[in-house]
Amino acid sequence: MKTSSYTTALGAVALTLSAAAAGAGGIDRSSQSVGILFEEGRYVELSMGGFAPEVSGSLGGAASGDMAGDWSSVSIAYKQAFGDKIDVALIFDQPIGADIDYPAGTPYPYSGSTATIDSNAITALMRYKLPSNFSIIGGMRALRTSGKVMLPPVVGYRMSTSTETDVGYIVGVAWEKPEIAARVALTYNSKITHDFDATETTLAPLPGLAAGTYNTAFSTNVPQSVNLEFQSGIAKDTLLFGSVRWVDWSDFVIRPTTYVGAINGLVTAGAIPAGTNRNLVDYNKSTITYTLGLGRKFNETWSGAVIASYEPQGNSPTGNLGPHDGMAALGVAATWKHENVKVTGMVRYVSIGDATTQQGARFSGNSGWGAGVRVGISF
């Protein structure tokens, strides 16, 4: 059985474009794949992806309107071999993000609320080949992140953070059998802790909190994750590939000082229940995302793949800034190859999991379309 490197590359590209085409649990917008380390020789790639969700819900008959903004991301990566045993790669991407925009003028309690998270990351990876087709992987990731939020219902609350850059690490191990295009890579990505300075504003006085602007600080962990990526030829020019990704989103908490004071003041004033969550953003559970695909080489120019993904629901109340729980997705990808250039495109439909917020709003029947394209050049 022979499975071409052309089909193998399609599997790796389809996996990473799956993340670019739709974020999974939390604010994840990257698969954190190490597949580029297995490209031959010198290689450079440019990837672009986007997602157009439609997410709406209601509370007591008051409809929220579509509160999820469209978003896009870009990634640039370079890989080079140094001798027969060492491969290195440098990757720029935008691994986390959020674009929340509740329509103003609706009766929904969070009408007019907005939130954004922006990030850029540079990751340096190295693979060292060991005997018996094993290899070890290591690297560092520098992540630069900032965020803003506006919550008119919470006494006109606004918050913007500083832009912080902090560093984490990657370690892993891989095994491959080139004769059948088999490969397994297991990698761990450490958490990255940001210590933000924040500017918080409230427009109305509350018990224990005067109206005004406050300079505060808080810490947030961008969570640790574990990736298992695998592939194997199962027939001539046919590749089975997939991944399992675990992310510790339960460790991701945004809890600004003045926001906590505003919630405490509203509780004291009797405006909201005493049990109201004091965290601006949090997730109750970690997530596991499963992806499985089948790739096929049609001729020397074209190949294609079908990719399915599934993220189980956590079945816990969510916040209004992330009213979704799990997902199921189906995508198709195609690659065109000419000499040393490969172009892969992917389209993906995502059924976004139903969720109930901590305030009792119900979000159901939501979905979105994602797309991505990658251009790779070997030289």
Buried (B, 14 or more C-beta within 10 A) or exposed (E): EEBBEBBBBBBBBBBBBBBBBBBBBBBBBBBBBBBBBBBEEEBBBEBBBBBBBBBBBBBEEBBBBBBBBEBBBBBBBBBBBEEEEEBBBBBEBBBBBBBBBBBEEBEBBBBBBBBBBBBBBBBBBBBEBEEEEEBEBBBBBBBBBBBBBBBBBBBBBBBBBBBBEBEBEBEBBBBBEEEBBBBBBBBBBBBBBBEBEBBBBBEEEBEEBEEEEBEBEBEBEBBBBBBBBBBBBBEEBBBBBBBBBBBBBBBBBBBBBBBBBBBBBBBBEEBBEEEEBEBBBBBBBBBBBBBBBBBBBEEEEEBBBBBBBBBBBBEEBBBBBBBBBBBBBBBBBBBEBEEEEBBBBBBBBBBBBBBBBBBEBBBEEBBBBBBBBBBBBBE
